[in-house]
Amino acid sequence: MTTGPQRTEPPAHTTGKLFGYARVSTTDQDLARQRQSLRHADVGVIFEEKASGTKRGGRTELQKALLALGAGGALAVTRLDRLGRSMRDLAKIAHDIEQAGAHLRVIEQSVDTSGAVGQAFYGMLAVFAAFESDVRRERQFEGIAVAKLQGVYRGGKPRLDRRRVKELSSQGLGPAAIARELGMARSSVYRLLDEAASRHATRTRCRQRRAACA
């Protein structure tokens, strides 16, 4: 659920202005404490929403806040976890802020990227984001290895084999038999056969047009 910024209309790209962003994860949580902290930090416009922080997608108020930032401006939050729950998302958001020529202020954790120490914070985020990705990838590989040892790993979902579907169809097998043979859904077989018939009809019409013009 998105609650929107505390103003009558979204701001245009603004230079040197301080914006705030407040977020809670569920609709029964209250934004009042974050709002109060941001007001106390002299934030004029606060973008608010009630949405999960596990993913950046769908957080429209955060996107509006980032688009509003201009050179010399800043985005303030009460804590880093208000921006995102994963280091990768935090690193991407911090990069967007930096690209806008703005800086980030985290009130309760005393982070301000406008100075030299704050600039180092961006680099730290990138390093930790890479580390988080490596750990996630390593855990995935370990899980696959364990599943293989236990004989339960089946690999990724098999690709649809258009060539085999066409071959079996030419041999007289119906869609249900082809689906059983290839371990596919019958609807997928019908779709592939329809696509093949459509391509064949298109090629036939093209040949007929060329013959008519000869």
DRENNU-506043 format. One line per field, with one value per residue: residue number from 1; residue in one letter; x, y, z of N, C-alpha, C in turn. Coordinates in nm, 3 decimals. Example, Ala and Ser with C-alpha at 12.3 -4.5 7.8 and 13.67 -1.06 7.14 Angstrom:
# residues 2
i	c(1,2)
aa	c(A,S)
n_c1	c(1.319,1.285)
n_c2	c(-0.569,-0.225)
n_c3	c(0.780,0.708)
ca_c1	c(1.230,1.367)
ca_c2	c(-0.450,-0.106)
ca_c3	c(0.780,0.714)
c_c1	c(1.320,1.290)
c_c2	c(-0.330,0.003)
c_c3	c(0.780,0.787)
# end
This chain:
# residues 214
i	c(1,2,3,4,5,6,7,8,9,10,11,12,13,14,15,16,17,18,19,20,21,22,23,24,25,26,27,28,29,30,31,32,33,34,35,36,37,38,39,40,41,42,43,44,45,46,47,48,49,50,51,52,53,54,55,56,57,58,59,60,61,62,63,64,65,66,67,68,69,70,71,72,73,74,75,76,77,78,79,80,81,82,83,84,85,86,87,88,89,90,91,92,93,94,95,96,97,98,99,100,101,102,103,104,105,106,107,108,109,110,111,112,113,114,115,116,117,118,119,120,121,122,123,124,125,126,127,128,129,130,131,132,133,134,135,136,137,138,139,140,141,142,143,144,145,146,147,148,149,150,151,152,153,154,155,156,157,158,159,160,161,162,163,164,165,166,167,168,169,170,171,172,173,174,175,176,177,178,179,180,181,182,183,184,185,186,187,188,189,190,191,192,193,194,195,196,197,198,199,200,201,202,203,204,205,206,207,208,209,210,211,212,213,214)
aa	c(M,T,T,G,P,Q,R,T,E,P,P,A,H,T,T,G,K,L,F,G,Y,A,R,V,S,T,T,D,Q,D,L,A,R,Q,R,Q,S,L,R,H,A,D,V,G,V,I,F,E,E,K,A,S,G,T,K,R,G,G,R,T,E,L,Q,K,A,L,L,A,L,G,A,G,G,A,L,A,V,T,R,L,D,R,L,G,R,S,M,R,D,L,A,K,I,A,H,D,I,E,Q,A,G,A,H,L,R,V,I,E,Q,S,V,D,T,S,G,A,V,G,Q,A,F,Y,G,M,L,A,V,F,A,A,F,E,S,D,V,R,R,E,R,Q,F,E,G,I,A,V,A,K,L,Q,G,V,Y,R,G,G,K,P,R,L,D,R,R,R,V,K,E,L,S,S,Q,G,L,G,P,A,A,I,A,R,E,L,G,M,A,R,S,S,V,Y,R,L,L,D,E,A,A,S,R,H,A,T,R,T,R,C,R,Q,R,R,A,A,C,A)
n_c1	c(0.085,0.058,0.122,0.197,0.357,0.394,0.257,0.091,0.131,0.350,0.700,0.901,1.215,1.455,1.694,1.934,1.763,1.617,1.481,1.260,1.221,0.997,0.907,0.703,0.638,0.386,0.028,-0.086,0.104,0.258,0.351,0.420,0.634,0.868,0.805,0.804,1.075,1.200,1.086,1.195,1.453,1.447,1.328,1.138,0.962,0.812,0.821,0.606,0.531,0.362,0.497,0.672,1.020,1.187,1.215,1.289,1.120,0.793,0.776,0.664,0.671,0.929,1.065,0.968,1.079,1.354,1.364,1.304,1.528,1.804,2.112,2.323,2.122,1.947,1.858,1.678,1.653,1.526,1.649,1.877,1.750,1.503,1.524,1.596,1.616,1.813,2.162,2.235,2.019,2.033,2.284,2.233,2.036,2.181,2.369,2.205,2.132,2.380,2.443,2.261,2.380,2.335,2.312,2.306,2.133,2.125,1.949,1.930,2.149,2.363,2.476,2.610,2.655,2.770,3.023,3.381,3.417,3.161,3.145,3.305,3.136,2.963,3.131,3.173,2.917,2.889,3.087,2.993,2.752,2.837,2.960,2.737,2.596,2.778,2.775,2.507,2.504,2.691,2.561,2.347,2.475,2.579,2.342,2.241,2.439,2.408,2.146,2.184,2.346,2.162,1.990,1.769,1.774,1.658,1.728,1.698,1.388,1.288,1.350,1.112,1.080,1.067,1.135,1.122,0.853,0.737,0.840,0.728,0.460,0.445,0.477,0.235,0.141,-0.084,-0.163,-0.193,-0.052,0.202,0.257,0.275,0.495,0.707,0.697,0.558,0.323,-0.007,-0.126,0.094,0.194,-0.017,0.003,0.259,0.219,0.022,0.167,0.358,0.192,0.093,0.328,0.390,0.168,0.209,0.453,0.367,0.181,0.357,0.516,0.322,0.256,0.497,0.509,0.289,0.371,0.571)
n_c2	c(-0.121,0.218,0.534,0.787,1.110,1.379,1.621,1.835,1.777,1.575,1.649,1.818,1.737,1.844,2.083,2.079,2.025,1.888,1.579,1.338,0.991,0.749,0.432,0.153,-0.198,-0.324,-0.269,-0.222,-0.103,0.196,0.512,0.733,0.778,0.773,0.983,1.197,1.204,1.270,1.521,1.661,1.668,1.868,1.806,1.875,1.765,1.456,1.131,0.863,0.519,0.202,-0.085,-0.387,-0.422,-0.601,-0.620,-0.397,-0.340,-0.217,-0.028,0.257,0.516,0.542,0.540,0.780,0.961,0.929,1.014,1.279,1.390,1.617,1.779,1.840,1.799,1.594,1.274,1.170,0.925,0.741,0.503,0.269,0.030,0.113,0.187,-0.050,-0.410,-0.579,-0.592,-0.560,-0.422,-0.188,-0.092,-0.035,0.163,0.360,0.412,0.526,0.761,0.886,0.917,1.111,1.331,1.386,1.332,1.094,1.074,0.922,0.920,0.804,0.640,0.794,0.853,1.026,1.102,1.321,1.409,1.322,1.086,0.988,0.937,0.713,0.531,0.456,0.294,0.087,-0.022,-0.130,-0.327,-0.498,-0.572,-0.723,-0.928,-1.039,-1.139,-1.333,-1.510,-1.593,-1.723,-1.925,-2.072,-2.163,-2.333,-2.520,-2.628,-2.749,-2.942,-3.106,-3.194,-3.342,-3.550,-3.674,-3.763,-3.619,-3.399,-3.235,-3.058,-2.767,-2.644,-2.826,-2.724,-2.644,-2.871,-2.807,-2.928,-3.208,-3.232,-3.171,-3.380,-3.611,-3.555,-3.569,-3.837,-3.934,-3.923,-3.807,-3.496,-3.558,-3.800,-3.715,-3.531,-3.706,-3.859,-3.673,-3.558,-3.320,-3.048,-3.085,-2.859,-2.707,-2.857,-2.836,-2.561,-2.537,-2.688,-2.537,-2.302,-2.400,-2.473,-2.223,-2.091,-2.251,-2.199,-1.927,-1.930,-2.072,-1.894,-1.686,-1.811,-1.855,-1.592,-1.506,-1.679,-1.593,-1.346,-1.401)
n_c3	c(0.000,-0.086,0.052,-0.022,-0.090,0.150,0.044,-0.194,-0.465,-0.674,-0.660,-0.906,-1.067,-0.849,-0.740,-0.481,-0.262,0.038,0.080,0.228,0.314,0.417,0.545,0.617,0.670,0.673,0.657,0.905,1.056,1.188,1.058,1.199,1.389,1.232,1.062,1.241,1.322,1.082,1.026,1.239,1.155,0.974,0.728,0.447,0.251,0.256,0.143,0.162,0.226,0.253,0.234,0.149,0.225,0.110,-0.162,-0.431,-0.640,-0.722,-0.526,-0.535,-0.423,-0.328,-0.571,-0.679,-0.498,-0.551,-0.814,-0.779,-0.670,-0.700,-0.808,-0.536,-0.356,-0.109,0.028,0.301,0.556,0.838,0.923,0.771,0.693,0.617,0.357,0.224,0.246,0.159,0.085,-0.178,-0.298,-0.145,-0.224,-0.496,-0.475,-0.338,-0.534,-0.732,-0.600,-0.576,-0.848,-0.915,-0.818,-0.559,-0.198,0.074,0.381,0.693,0.967,1.238,1.240,1.196,0.940,0.671,0.350,0.231,0.289,0.295,0.444,0.429,0.155,0.135,0.237,0.030,-0.124,0.060,0.078,-0.181,-0.175,0.031,-0.084,-0.303,-0.162,-0.031,-0.254,-0.342,-0.124,-0.130,-0.380,-0.333,-0.133,-0.282,-0.468,-0.287,-0.186,-0.418,-0.461,-0.234,-0.279,-0.512,-0.416,-0.252,-0.437,-0.521,-0.681,-0.962,-1.154,-1.372,-1.515,-1.798,-2.138,-2.394,-2.654,-2.965,-3.207,-3.158,-3.093,-3.340,-3.496,-3.372,-3.411,-3.690,-3.717,-3.655,-3.395,-3.145,-2.965,-2.685,-2.657,-2.737,-2.534,-2.313,-2.390,-2.398,-2.151,-2.110,-2.066,-2.193,-2.300,-2.375,-2.584,-2.772,-2.816,-2.936,-3.167,-3.293,-3.339,-3.519,-3.733,-3.803,-3.885,-4.107,-4.273,-4.324,-4.465,-4.690,-4.806,-4.873,-5.069,-5.262,-5.334,-5.446,-5.665,-5.812,-5.898,-6.072)
ca_c1	c(0.000,0.135,0.053,0.226,0.432,0.317,0.244,-0.025,0.165,0.487,0.793,0.985,1.357,1.485,1.834,1.968,1.653,1.619,1.360,1.259,1.150,0.955,0.843,0.674,0.614,0.247,-0.070,-0.123,0.212,0.239,0.464,0.428,0.765,0.961,0.767,0.847,1.221,1.236,1.050,1.292,1.576,1.419,1.285,1.014,0.873,0.836,0.753,0.572,0.458,0.353,0.536,0.785,1.151,1.271,1.241,1.272,1.008,0.662,0.783,0.649,0.709,1.076,1.105,0.939,1.178,1.482,1.351,1.296,1.659,1.888,2.248,2.330,2.010,1.971,1.745,1.695,1.573,1.558,1.743,1.906,1.656,1.384,1.549,1.598,1.657,1.928,2.275,2.236,1.924,2.088,2.393,2.175,1.970,2.287,2.427,2.112,2.143,2.509,2.434,2.182,2.459,2.280,2.373,2.215,2.143,2.057,1.944,1.958,2.278,2.465,2.541,2.592,2.752,2.813,3.165,3.476,3.385,3.035,3.170,3.358,3.020,2.916,3.219,3.147,2.791,2.915,3.164,2.905,2.652,2.905,2.978,2.606,2.566,2.865,2.725,2.382,2.538,2.758,2.458,2.269,2.555,2.585,2.212,2.232,2.529,2.344,2.030,2.234,2.390,2.043,1.913,1.643,1.790,1.603,1.776,1.602,1.274,1.334,1.301,1.017,1.152,0.980,1.172,1.069,0.707,0.705,0.872,0.628,0.333,0.453,0.467,0.097,0.103,-0.169,-0.109,-0.187,0.058,0.328,0.278,0.323,0.628,0.808,0.679,0.515,0.180,-0.077,-0.150,0.218,0.201,-0.112,0.055,0.370,0.164,-0.045,0.272,0.416,0.093,0.087,0.449,0.377,0.071,0.272,0.550,0.292,0.127,0.468,0.552,0.216,0.268,0.614,0.474,0.193,0.442,0.676)
ca_c2	c(0.000,0.341,0.645,0.908,1.216,1.475,1.746,1.829,1.719,1.529,1.753,1.794,1.722,1.964,2.098,2.123,2.014,1.772,1.499,1.228,0.869,0.668,0.309,0.039,-0.316,-0.368,-0.161,-0.195,-0.032,0.342,0.591,0.857,0.799,0.810,1.116,1.293,1.215,1.340,1.662,1.716,1.688,1.976,1.755,1.941,1.676,1.317,1.028,0.756,0.405,0.080,-0.188,-0.468,-0.373,-0.709,-0.595,-0.258,-0.330,-0.188,0.080,0.374,0.639,0.546,0.580,0.923,1.035,0.925,1.098,1.419,1.438,1.690,1.807,1.909,1.760,1.479,1.191,1.133,0.817,0.724,0.392,0.212,-0.074,0.174,0.189,-0.185,-0.518,-0.649,-0.505,-0.532,-0.314,-0.066,-0.043,0.021,0.288,0.455,0.450,0.619,0.890,0.944,0.957,1.234,1.439,1.410,1.248,1.019,1.097,0.822,0.997,0.730,0.569,0.899,0.841,1.141,1.076,1.446,1.429,1.220,0.960,0.941,0.881,0.578,0.447,0.400,0.183,-0.023,-0.086,-0.211,-0.445,-0.587,-0.625,-0.830,-1.037,-1.101,-1.216,-1.450,-1.602,-1.650,-1.815,-2.040,-2.152,-2.230,-2.445,-2.621,-2.693,-2.837,-3.055,-3.194,-3.255,-3.444,-3.664,-3.739,-3.812,-3.546,-3.283,-3.259,-2.955,-2.665,-2.686,-2.853,-2.638,-2.706,-2.922,-2.791,-3.025,-3.339,-3.225,-3.178,-3.516,-3.705,-3.524,-3.621,-3.983,-3.968,-3.915,-3.695,-3.409,-3.625,-3.897,-3.638,-3.476,-3.814,-3.900,-3.571,-3.506,-3.182,-3.022,-3.096,-2.724,-2.664,-2.928,-2.770,-2.428,-2.555,-2.734,-2.421,-2.213,-2.463,-2.463,-2.082,-2.062,-2.320,-2.125,-1.801,-1.961,-2.112,-1.771,-1.613,-1.880,-1.832,-1.455,-1.499,-1.748,-1.511,-1.231,-1.447)
ca_c3	c(0.000,-0.095,0.115,-0.098,-0.026,0.228,-0.030,-0.281,-0.593,-0.675,-0.701,-1.022,-1.036,-0.771,-0.702,-0.348,-0.167,0.126,0.080,0.322,0.274,0.532,0.500,0.705,0.586,0.669,0.667,1.043,1.121,1.186,1.007,1.277,1.451,1.125,1.015,1.342,1.316,0.958,1.045,1.333,1.078,0.878,0.599,0.408,0.176,0.295,0.063,0.254,0.173,0.332,0.139,0.192,0.186,0.059,-0.303,-0.471,-0.733,-0.668,-0.424,-0.621,-0.355,-0.328,-0.705,-0.693,-0.420,-0.622,-0.934,-0.738,-0.626,-0.793,-0.762,-0.408,-0.271,-0.020,0.069,0.441,0.613,0.980,0.931,0.641,0.654,0.556,0.213,0.170,0.336,0.105,0.055,-0.322,-0.322,-0.084,-0.310,-0.617,-0.438,-0.309,-0.664,-0.797,-0.530,-0.614,-0.989,-0.922,-0.760,-0.425,-0.096,0.161,0.525,0.775,1.091,1.360,1.230,1.176,0.808,0.581,0.242,0.167,0.316,0.250,0.512,0.371,0.022,0.154,0.268,-0.096,-0.158,0.153,0.038,-0.300,-0.134,0.105,-0.178,-0.377,-0.067,-0.011,-0.374,-0.342,-0.021,-0.181,-0.488,-0.273,-0.067,-0.386,-0.518,-0.182,-0.183,-0.536,-0.439,-0.136,-0.345,-0.605,-0.336,-0.201,-0.550,-0.536,-0.768,-1.096,-1.245,-1.413,-1.595,-1.935,-2.245,-2.486,-2.771,-3.081,-3.313,-3.123,-3.104,-3.482,-3.542,-3.321,-3.477,-3.827,-3.707,-3.630,-3.254,-3.109,-2.860,-2.554,-2.662,-2.741,-2.400,-2.227,-2.436,-2.369,-2.016,-2.122,-2.051,-2.321,-2.353,-2.440,-2.713,-2.861,-2.853,-3.031,-3.295,-3.353,-3.389,-3.638,-3.842,-3.843,-3.964,-4.235,-4.354,-4.366,-4.572,-4.809,-4.868,-4.934,-5.194,-5.360,-5.383,-5.535,-5.789,-5.886,-5.955,-6.163)
c_c1	c(0.088,0.056,0.082,0.301,0.341,0.322,0.132,0.007,0.311,0.581,0.863,1.128,1.408,1.630,1.844,1.860,1.664,1.482,1.373,1.184,1.122,0.880,0.818,0.628,0.467,0.152,-0.108,-0.010,0.198,0.367,0.495,0.568,0.870,0.933,0.817,0.999,1.266,1.201,1.151,1.427,1.556,1.386,1.149,0.914,0.910,0.753,0.730,0.503,0.462,0.375,0.656,0.917,1.241,1.304,1.214,1.150,0.876,0.660,0.782,0.693,0.861,1.126,1.080,1.042,1.312,1.478,1.349,1.432,1.733,2.024,2.246,2.218,2.044,1.841,1.774,1.601,1.611,1.662,1.764,1.803,1.524,1.399,1.543,1.651,1.779,2.038,2.279,2.141,1.975,2.197,2.338,2.108,2.074,2.353,2.337,2.119,2.272,2.507,2.355,2.259,2.413,2.353,2.266,2.241,2.061,2.061,1.989,2.092,2.392,2.546,2.508,2.698,2.800,2.962,3.250,3.446,3.257,3.052,3.224,3.246,2.964,2.999,3.197,3.019,2.812,2.989,3.074,2.797,2.712,2.924,2.847,2.569,2.649,2.816,2.598,2.409,2.603,2.658,2.374,2.344,2.565,2.454,2.195,2.317,2.468,2.226,2.073,2.277,2.271,1.952,1.782,1.654,1.744,1.650,1.668,1.490,1.317,1.272,1.202,1.091,1.060,1.007,1.112,0.916,0.666,0.730,0.765,0.493,0.331,0.445,0.326,0.053,0.018,-0.106,-0.095,-0.070,0.194,0.360,0.330,0.465,0.736,0.796,0.639,0.367,0.114,-0.101,-0.026,0.232,0.106,-0.057,0.167,0.319,0.093,0.057,0.333,0.322,0.085,0.208,0.441,0.281,0.130,0.370,0.478,0.236,0.238,0.509,0.449,0.223,0.384,0.583,0.379,0.261,0.545,0.629)
c_c2	c(0.124,0.455,0.777,1.012,1.313,1.612,1.730,1.766,1.677,1.638,1.717,1.775,1.853,1.967,2.145,2.112,1.884,1.704,1.388,1.109,0.786,0.545,0.216,-0.076,-0.353,-0.251,-0.128,-0.128,0.118,0.411,0.713,0.882,0.839,0.952,1.224,1.313,1.293,1.489,1.732,1.743,1.789,1.926,1.817,1.848,1.532,1.225,0.908,0.641,0.288,-0.036,-0.264,-0.409,-0.480,-0.692,-0.448,-0.239,-0.304,-0.078,0.214,0.504,0.653,0.592,0.729,1.007,1.041,1.014,1.246,1.477,1.511,1.715,1.887,1.875,1.640,1.404,1.145,1.020,0.803,0.615,0.335,0.108,-0.019,0.180,0.049,-0.285,-0.594,-0.549,-0.468,-0.418,-0.181,-0.006,0.022,0.156,0.396,0.503,0.550,0.758,0.961,0.995,1.086,1.355,1.475,1.324,1.188,1.054,0.991,0.873,0.918,0.658,0.664,0.880,0.965,1.130,1.204,1.472,1.314,1.085,0.901,0.881,0.739,0.479,0.382,0.279,0.063,-0.097,-0.178,-0.339,-0.545,-0.648,-0.740,-0.952,-1.113,-1.187,-1.343,-1.555,-1.671,-1.754,-1.942,-2.132,-2.229,-2.351,-2.557,-2.699,-2.790,-2.961,-3.155,-3.267,-3.364,-3.569,-3.744,-3.792,-3.742,-3.426,-3.317,-3.156,-2.855,-2.724,-2.708,-2.757,-2.715,-2.744,-2.918,-2.896,-3.162,-3.342,-3.240,-3.319,-3.616,-3.682,-3.580,-3.773,-4.029,-3.963,-3.792,-3.614,-3.477,-3.723,-3.826,-3.583,-3.583,-3.853,-3.804,-3.514,-3.360,-3.170,-3.029,-2.960,-2.670,-2.730,-2.864,-2.636,-2.441,-2.601,-2.620,-2.325,-2.269,-2.452,-2.320,-2.045,-2.126,-2.245,-1.995,-1.826,-1.999,-1.989,-1.692,-1.678,-1.856,-1.691,-1.443,-1.566,-1.665,-1.394,-1.272,-1.438)
c_c3	c(0.000,-0.035,0.049,-0.019,0.048,0.160,-0.130,-0.416,-0.592,-0.722,-0.830,-0.974,-0.974,-0.726,-0.557,-0.243,-0.087,0.125,0.183,0.266,0.399,0.481,0.619,0.617,0.572,0.696,0.811,1.123,1.098,1.140,1.094,1.335,1.348,1.077,1.112,1.337,1.193,0.968,1.135,1.263,0.966,0.737,0.566,0.342,0.211,0.206,0.154,0.181,0.270,0.236,0.193,0.143,0.129,-0.089,-0.335,-0.561,-0.663,-0.563,-0.498,-0.554,-0.345,-0.465,-0.728,-0.618,-0.491,-0.746,-0.899,-0.701,-0.737,-0.732,-0.633,-0.312,-0.185,0.003,0.211,0.478,0.760,1.000,0.792,0.598,0.603,0.404,0.153,0.269,0.285,0.070,-0.093,-0.355,-0.265,-0.171,-0.436,-0.588,-0.410,-0.438,-0.736,-0.733,-0.571,-0.758,-1.006,-0.868,-0.620,-0.323,-0.006,0.307,0.598,0.918,1.213,1.358,1.192,1.048,0.727,0.473,0.174,0.189,0.268,0.314,0.456,0.233,0.031,0.183,0.142,-0.136,-0.069,0.116,-0.082,-0.265,-0.062,0.015,-0.258,-0.288,-0.046,-0.131,-0.380,-0.242,-0.070,-0.290,-0.432,-0.203,-0.167,-0.440,-0.416,-0.174,-0.299,-0.516,-0.342,-0.200,-0.443,-0.530,-0.284,-0.312,-0.573,-0.628,-0.909,-1.198,-1.279,-1.495,-1.740,-2.036,-2.333,-2.614,-2.892,-3.189,-3.284,-3.132,-3.250,-3.537,-3.500,-3.385,-3.619,-3.830,-3.672,-3.485,-3.229,-2.995,-2.724,-2.549,-2.663,-2.603,-2.305,-2.262,-2.391,-2.227,-2.014,-2.090,-2.189,-2.383,-2.425,-2.577,-2.814,-2.909,-2.957,-3.167,-3.368,-3.413,-3.517,-3.757,-3.893,-3.928,-4.102,-4.328,-4.406,-4.479,-4.700,-4.882,-4.937,-5.066,-5.302,-5.417,-5.481,-5.668,-5.875,-5.956,-6.058,-6.308)
# end
